[in-house]
Amino acid sequence: GEYARHEGLGETVALALQEFYQPVQAKGPLPVHLEGCLVSLAGKLDTVVAMLAAGFKPSGSEDPFALRRLGNGIVRIVLEKQLAVDLEAGVDAALGFLDAHNSDPQPGVPARAAAKAEALEFLWSRVENLLGEKGYPPDELKAVKAGGLKNLAATFLRLAAVHALRPDPDFVPVAAAFKRATNILKQAGLQAKGAGDVEVALFADEAERVLFGAVCRVEGDLAEKVSQGDYEPALRTLVGLKPEVDRFFTDVMVMVDDAKLKGNRLALLARLARLFTAVADISHIQG
């Protein structure tokens, strides 16, 4: 930073260089300026991804290259500075630089995919560590893990919504019902995004119509709340579907012999599941 000032590179450049290594300790001060945050993030991501790709993964108490500290720094900067940084894209970029500078790259996409998966899992373990220290239980963290590194600031808001609504007496029963729905979809070999459209004409039970009506009623409002980051009200809206969900599982058998009837009921459960996963996968919540 001092050299940059003497060379006339400007105060912005000088401050960014000066703050490059921050935070130096686990709970040390973060870079103050945006430029300092960005170069610190870039340096830490580059080091963490490169070292993990080279096989230097911390084990137990052994962490000779302080990768956990660097990972904590990455997570703290993004969370505490509320930066809209996609860490999955950051890992991809860091791996891209390794590819570009590797004169003897290892052939095959699987190795690259494995390196990315390991880096993302490592960074998420740092999220779990830091937020676990703040009192967020493991099952709540699992509920927001999918895609959680793409926007950590939003992920934290989703986590806070789950944590805030957990004491609601209807929350855990709704989570159990959602888990039942996701298990049925898995049993059928389906994901929420690939179950087809719901056909109203195929409804054979009033409970199907009631649940479908409730889902349609809240979809637009829920999408608006999620787009605005109002995750707690969005989740509260979903918890409010408990009577319709309970009635469906009491009155309706999903896995029936009639293929069309079964497919339509699976599509209805998938549509319900998509509503929940827009906020959190609460099937991970323990009773």
C-alpha positions as CSV (number, residue, x, y, z in Angstrom):
1,G,0.0,0.0,0.0
2,E,2.8,2.4,0.9
3,Y,4.7,1.6,-2.3
4,A,1.5,2.2,-4.3
5,R,1.1,5.6,-2.8
6,H,4.7,6.6,-3.5
7,E,4.2,5.4,-7.1
8,G,1.2,7.6,-7.5
9,L,-1.3,4.7,-8.1
10,G,-4.0,6.5,-6.1
11,E,-5.5,6.0,-2.7
12,T,-8.0,3.4,-3.9
13,V,-5.3,1.1,-5.2
14,A,-3.2,1.7,-2.1
15,L,-6.0,0.8,0.3
16,A,-6.9,-2.3,-1.6
17,L,-3.3,-3.5,-1.4
18,Q,-3.1,-2.5,2.2
19,E,-6.2,-4.6,3.1
20,F,-5.4,-7.6,0.9
21,Y,-4.6,-10.0,3.8
22,Q,-7.5,-9.0,6.1
23,P,-8.8,-10.6,8.2
24,V,-5.5,-11.8,9.5
25,Q,-7.0,-13.7,12.5
26,A,-10.2,-15.6,12.7
27,K,-12.1,-12.7,14.3
28,G,-9.8,-10.0,13.1
29,P,-11.0,-6.8,11.3
30,L,-12.3,-7.1,7.8
31,P,-11.3,-4.9,4.9
32,V,-13.1,-1.6,5.2
33,H,-13.3,-0.6,1.5
34,L,-15.1,-2.5,-1.3
35,E,-11.9,-2.7,-3.3
36,G,-10.1,-4.2,-0.4
37,C,-12.9,-6.8,0.1
38,L,-12.8,-7.8,-3.5
39,V,-9.0,-8.3,-3.8
40,S,-9.0,-10.1,-0.4
41,L,-11.7,-12.4,-1.6
42,A,-9.9,-13.1,-4.9
43,G,-6.6,-13.9,-3.2
44,K,-8.2,-16.2,-0.6
45,L,-10.4,-18.0,-3.2
46,D,-7.4,-18.5,-5.4
47,T,-5.3,-20.0,-2.6
48,V,-8.0,-22.2,-1.1
49,V,-9.1,-23.7,-4.5
50,A,-5.5,-24.2,-5.7
51,M,-4.4,-25.9,-2.4
52,L,-7.4,-28.1,-2.3
53,A,-7.0,-29.1,-5.9
54,A,-3.4,-30.0,-5.2
55,G,-4.5,-32.3,-2.4
56,F,-3.6,-30.2,0.7
57,K,-6.9,-30.6,2.5
58,P,-6.9,-29.9,6.2
59,S,-7.4,-33.0,8.4
60,G,-8.3,-33.0,12.0
61,S,-6.2,-30.4,13.8
62,E,-3.7,-30.3,10.9
63,D,-4.0,-27.2,8.7
64,P,-0.5,-26.2,7.9
65,F,-1.5,-23.7,5.2
66,A,-4.3,-22.1,7.3
67,L,-6.9,-22.9,4.7
68,R,-9.7,-22.9,7.4
69,R,-8.7,-19.4,8.4
70,L,-8.8,-18.3,4.7
71,G,-12.1,-20.0,4.2
72,N,-13.5,-18.3,7.3
73,G,-12.3,-15.0,5.9
74,I,-14.1,-15.6,2.6
75,V,-17.3,-16.3,4.3
76,R,-17.0,-13.4,6.8
77,I,-16.3,-10.9,4.1
78,V,-19.3,-12.0,1.9
79,L,-21.7,-12.3,4.9
80,E,-20.7,-9.3,7.0
81,K,-20.2,-7.0,4.0
82,Q,-23.4,-8.3,2.4
83,L,-21.7,-8.7,-0.9
84,A,-23.7,-10.1,-3.9
85,V,-20.8,-12.5,-4.8
86,D,-21.5,-15.9,-6.3
87,L,-18.9,-18.1,-4.6
88,E,-19.8,-21.0,-6.9
89,A,-18.8,-18.9,-9.8
90,G,-15.7,-17.7,-7.9
91,V,-14.6,-21.3,-7.5
92,D,-15.1,-21.9,-11.2
93,A,-13.0,-18.9,-12.0
94,A,-10.2,-20.0,-9.7
95,L,-10.2,-23.4,-11.3
96,G,-10.2,-21.8,-14.7
97,F,-7.0,-19.9,-13.8
98,L,-5.4,-23.2,-12.7
99,D,-6.3,-24.8,-16.0
100,A,-4.9,-21.9,-17.9
101,H,-1.5,-22.1,-16.1
102,N,-1.2,-25.8,-15.9
103,S,1.2,-27.0,-18.6
104,D,0.3,-30.6,-18.0
105,P,-3.4,-30.7,-17.1
106,Q,-4.9,-33.9,-16.0
107,P,-7.4,-35.1,-18.7
108,G,-11.1,-35.6,-18.0
109,V,-14.0,-33.5,-16.7
110,P,-14.5,-35.7,-13.6
111,A,-11.3,-34.4,-12.0
112,R,-12.4,-30.8,-12.5
113,A,-15.9,-31.6,-11.2
114,A,-14.4,-33.4,-8.1
115,A,-12.1,-30.4,-7.4
116,K,-15.1,-28.0,-7.6
117,A,-17.2,-30.2,-5.4
118,E,-14.5,-30.4,-2.8
119,A,-13.9,-26.7,-2.8
120,L,-17.6,-25.9,-2.4
121,E,-18.0,-28.5,0.4
122,F,-15.0,-26.9,2.1
123,L,-16.5,-23.4,1.9
124,W,-19.8,-24.7,3.1
125,S,-18.1,-26.3,6.1
126,R,-16.8,-22.8,7.0
127,V,-20.3,-21.4,6.7
128,E,-21.6,-24.2,9.0
129,N,-18.7,-23.5,11.5
130,L,-19.3,-19.8,11.7
131,L,-23.0,-19.8,11.8
132,G,-23.1,-22.8,14.1
133,E,-21.1,-20.7,16.6
134,K,-23.9,-18.2,16.4
135,G,-26.5,-20.7,17.5
136,Y,-27.9,-22.1,14.2
137,P,-28.4,-25.9,14.5
138,P,-27.1,-28.3,11.8
139,D,-30.5,-29.3,10.5
140,E,-31.4,-25.6,9.8
141,L,-28.2,-25.1,8.0
142,K,-28.8,-28.2,5.9
143,A,-32.2,-26.7,5.0
144,V,-30.5,-23.8,3.2
145,K,-27.4,-25.6,1.8
146,A,-28.7,-26.2,-1.7
147,G,-27.4,-23.3,-3.8
148,G,-26.4,-21.6,-0.5
149,L,-23.0,-20.3,-1.8
150,K,-24.5,-18.6,-4.8
151,N,-25.8,-15.7,-2.6
152,L,-24.6,-16.1,1.0
153,A,-26.4,-12.9,2.1
154,A,-29.7,-14.3,0.9
155,T,-28.9,-17.7,2.3
156,F,-28.4,-16.2,5.8
157,L,-31.8,-14.4,5.5
158,R,-33.4,-17.8,4.6
159,L,-31.7,-19.4,7.5
160,A,-32.9,-16.7,9.9
161,A,-36.4,-17.2,8.6
162,V,-36.3,-21.0,9.4
163,H,-34.8,-20.3,12.8
164,A,-37.4,-17.7,13.6
165,L,-40.4,-19.9,12.6
166,R,-39.1,-23.1,14.2
167,P,-40.9,-22.4,17.6
168,D,-44.2,-22.1,15.7
169,P,-46.2,-25.2,16.7
170,D,-47.2,-25.9,13.1
171,F,-43.6,-25.6,11.7
172,V,-42.2,-29.0,12.6
173,P,-45.4,-30.9,11.6
174,V,-45.3,-29.0,8.2
175,A,-41.6,-29.9,7.9
176,A,-42.5,-33.6,8.5
177,A,-45.3,-33.4,5.9
178,F,-42.9,-31.8,3.4
179,K,-40.3,-34.6,4.1
180,R,-43.1,-37.1,3.3
181,A,-43.8,-35.4,0.0
182,T,-40.1,-35.3,-1.0
183,N,-39.7,-39.0,0.0
184,I,-42.7,-39.9,-2.2
185,L,-41.2,-38.0,-5.1
186,K,-37.9,-39.8,-4.6
187,Q,-39.6,-43.1,-4.4
188,A,-41.2,-42.4,-7.8
189,G,-37.8,-41.4,-9.2
190,L,-38.8,-37.7,-9.6
191,Q,-37.5,-34.3,-8.6
192,A,-39.7,-31.3,-7.9
193,K,-38.8,-29.7,-11.3
194,G,-39.5,-32.8,-13.4
195,A,-42.9,-34.1,-12.5
196,G,-45.1,-32.6,-15.2
197,D,-48.1,-30.3,-15.0
198,V,-51.1,-30.8,-12.8
199,E,-54.3,-31.6,-14.6
200,V,-57.4,-30.4,-12.7
201,A,-59.6,-32.8,-14.7
202,L,-57.9,-35.8,-13.2
203,F,-58.7,-34.9,-9.6
204,A,-60.7,-37.7,-8.0
205,D,-60.7,-36.4,-4.4
206,E,-61.8,-33.1,-2.9
207,A,-58.6,-33.0,-0.9
208,E,-56.6,-32.8,-4.1
209,R,-58.7,-29.8,-5.3
210,V,-58.4,-28.1,-1.9
211,L,-54.6,-28.4,-1.9
212,F,-54.2,-27.4,-5.5
213,G,-56.4,-24.3,-4.8
214,A,-54.3,-23.4,-1.8
215,V,-51.0,-23.8,-3.8
216,C,-52.3,-21.6,-6.6
217,R,-53.6,-19.0,-4.1
218,V,-50.2,-18.5,-2.5
219,E,-47.8,-18.9,-5.5
220,G,-47.8,-15.4,-6.8
221,D,-47.6,-13.8,-3.3
222,L,-44.8,-16.2,-2.4
223,A,-42.8,-15.4,-5.5
224,E,-43.0,-11.7,-4.8
225,K,-41.9,-12.1,-1.2
226,V,-39.0,-14.3,-2.2
227,S,-37.9,-11.9,-4.9
228,Q,-37.9,-9.1,-2.3
229,G,-36.0,-11.1,0.3
230,D,-38.9,-11.3,2.6
231,Y,-38.2,-14.9,3.5
232,E,-39.8,-15.1,7.0
233,P,-43.2,-13.9,5.7
234,A,-42.9,-16.3,2.8
235,L,-42.2,-19.2,5.0
236,R,-45.0,-18.2,7.3
237,T,-47.3,-18.3,4.3
238,L,-46.1,-21.8,3.6
239,V,-46.6,-23.0,7.2
240,G,-50.2,-21.7,6.8
241,L,-50.8,-24.5,4.2
242,K,-50.8,-27.0,7.0
243,P,-54.6,-27.8,7.0
244,E,-54.7,-28.4,3.3
245,V,-51.5,-30.5,3.4
246,D,-52.7,-32.6,6.3
247,R,-56.1,-33.2,4.6
248,F,-54.3,-34.3,1.5
249,F,-52.2,-36.9,3.2
250,T,-55.1,-38.1,5.3
251,D,-57.5,-38.5,2.4
252,V,-55.4,-39.3,-0.6
253,M,-53.2,-42.2,-1.6
254,V,-50.6,-41.0,-4.0
255,M,-49.0,-44.3,-5.2
256,V,-52.1,-45.9,-6.7
257,D,-52.2,-48.4,-9.6
258,D,-53.9,-45.9,-12.0
259,A,-50.8,-44.4,-13.8
260,K,-52.6,-41.1,-14.8
261,L,-54.0,-40.6,-11.3
262,K,-50.7,-41.3,-9.7
263,G,-48.8,-39.1,-12.1
264,N,-51.1,-36.2,-11.5
265,R,-50.8,-36.5,-7.7
266,L,-47.1,-36.6,-8.0
267,A,-47.2,-33.5,-10.1
268,L,-49.2,-31.8,-7.4
269,L,-46.7,-32.8,-4.7
270,A,-43.9,-31.5,-6.9
271,R,-45.6,-28.2,-7.3
272,L,-46.0,-28.0,-3.5
273,A,-42.3,-28.9,-3.1
274,R,-41.2,-26.1,-5.4
275,L,-42.9,-23.6,-3.2
276,F,-41.0,-24.7,-0.1
277,T,-37.6,-25.1,-1.8
278,A,-37.8,-21.5,-2.9
279,V,-37.2,-20.6,0.7
280,A,-35.7,-23.7,2.3
281,D,-35.7,-27.5,2.1
282,I,-37.4,-28.0,5.5
283,S,-37.4,-31.8,5.0
284,H,-34.1,-31.6,6.8
285,I,-35.7,-30.2,10.0
286,Q,-35.7,-32.7,12.8
287,G,-38.6,-33.0,15.2
